[in-house]
Amino acid sequence: MDNKKPYDLEDRTFNFAKAAREFVKTLPRTIANIEDVKQFVRASGSVGANYIEANEAIGKKDFVMKIKICRREAKESGYWLRLIDAGVGLTATRDALTAEATELMKIFGAIVRKSEH
């Protein structure tokens, strides 16, 4: 992942999902990794997909619910990253993805807090 983060959350969540897919291509193929990677790929892509849905929400309540789903999927992405065996030389990439998942979770949490008031 590059150090320059886009301000547009659609782009940022897309870049997160894309980086996740690039990362998993480099991982050791163990039985555990295969299953954990499937879950990680789903969760990482779901962050952006739900953000797009939130932007098309019918009302405020629908928007907040979809943003909460974004937050949950970002948190889940971090969970699966912790379980993945990155092997030698890939821990820095995993750590960068984990940091981005955490930042996205915090951003969506802030949006929820501001939207509920």
N, C-alpha and C positions, 0 to 999 in steps of 0.2 A: 504494500500500500504506500502511496506517496504521502509526503508530509503536508502537502497543500490540500486542505480539506474544502470541498465546495460548500457554499452557504446554502444552496438549494438542497433541501432534504431529499427530494426525489433523486437527484444526482448522487447525493451522498449514500443513500441506501442502495442505489443501483451499484455504485462502486464497491460497497461492502459485499454485496452478494457476488459480484464478479470476482473480487479478490478471494472470497471464500472458495469459489470454484477453482480458481487457479491454484490455491493452496492445497486443496484435497487431491489434485492431480499428482502432487509430489510426495504424498504420504506413503509410508510402508503399508502394504496390503496384508493386514492381519485380519482375522475374523472379527475381532472387537472393533478395529478401525472401520471396517466395511459397514458395520451396523451403525456406529456412532457418526460416521460421515454422512450416511443417508439422512439421519435426523438433523445434523448440522446444516446440510445443504437446504433442506426444507425450511428450517427456521430462518436461516440467513436471507433466503429469497422472500419469505413471508413478511419480513420487516417492511421492505419497499412496496410489496404488493398491497399490504394493508394501508400503508401511507397514501398510496394512490387512491384507494377506496375512501379513505378519510377525507381527502380533498374533494371528493364527489358526494359527500354525505348529504343526506336529506335534511337534517337539522342538527342543532347543537348536540343533542343527546347521542345521535348516531355518530357524529364526529368524535366525541369524547370516547365512546365505546371502541371505535376503530383505532384511535390513538393508544388506548390502553392495550389493545391487541399488539400494536407495534412494539410497545414497551415490553410486553410479555415475550414476544418472539426474539427481541434483542437479548433479553435476559437468558432465554433458553439457548440462544446461540453461544453465549458465554459458557453456559453449563456444558454443552457438547464439546466445545473447544478444550475445556479442562480435562475431559475424558479421553480425547484423541491423543494417541501416541505419536508425537511429531518426529521421533527419531533424531538422529544426529544432524545438527545444522539447520533445523527448521523451527526451533523453539522461538527464535526472534520473530519470525513471521506469525507464529501462533500467538505470541504475546501482543503483537501489534493488532491483530484481529480481535483479540480479547479486549484490548483497550478501546478499540472502536465500538465494539458491541456495548461496552460499559458506557461510553460517551453517548451513544444513541439512546440507550436506556434512560440516561439522565435527561437528555433533551426531551424525549417523549414524556417523561415524568413531569418536567416543568410545563410542557404544553397542557397536560391534564390539569395540573394545579391551577394554571391561569384560566383555563377554559371553564372550570367548575365554579369559579367565583364571579 
